[in-house]
Amino acid sequence: MNSALEPLYGVAASLAGSPFVGIIRLQDSRTPGFVQPLPPPMDDDLGLDLVLQAWVVGLTGLPGSLVRPRWQPAPPPMPDQGVNWCAIGILNQVADDNEWTGHVPSGGGGLGVNTMQRHEELEGLASFYGSAAAGYAGLLRDNSQIDQNRDILDPHGIQFVGAGEIRIVPDLINQIWVRRADITVSLRRQITRTYPLRTLLSSPLAVADDQRTLSVPPAP
């Protein structure tokens, strides 16, 4: 590794043959190195699962225990045949190409921060099982058109865009056909991240153009 990069990667950078293993994440831009958002990001996957689960419960009237995240480390037993339930999860997250970044001198207790905002399209898949699988999929599609039913999404910066067609896709489980209906939902959310990039107060630099020279003295 180039010795000039050592301050960037940290003393443990070369472990396990990778320059990125053991990177020291430094606090802010006053020291060379990587910066992370402030505060540290939450468990985004879990947060999305909880928001979607609560939303589907409200739209369909199914009990919370029967609206489940689609992928779980230790999945609970499947409900009995004929019991109506739902599995919900995000399939795709597509960010736009027009993120906005701006400096806020008053942020970070007056030290300054950079704020980055962008929008992201989310594609979710809800699979309903049971004797009324298609009926519950229809409830999600239709009830999501009511403005009041979208209010739970607003505090999380999420907006409902639309719902797709209902597809009837029965599952063969233990030699028994189980009714299943799938429906996709399209959502859009705003992501805001704040980075500790401090305001430059002074620097021992001289900037010149054809008309004038601007000198910025170093801080005392």
Secondary structure, 3 states (H helix, E strand, C coil): CCHHHHHHHCCCCCHHHCCCCCCCECCCCCCCCECCCCCCCCCHHHHHHHHHHHHHHHHHCCCHHHEEECCCCCCCCCCCCCCCEEEEEEEEEEECCCCEEEEECCCCCCCCEEEEEEEEEEEEEEEEECCCHHHHHHHHHHHCCCHHHHHHHHHHCEEEEEEEEEEECCEEECCEEECEEEEEEEEEEEEEEEECCCCCCCCCEEEECCCCEEEECCCC
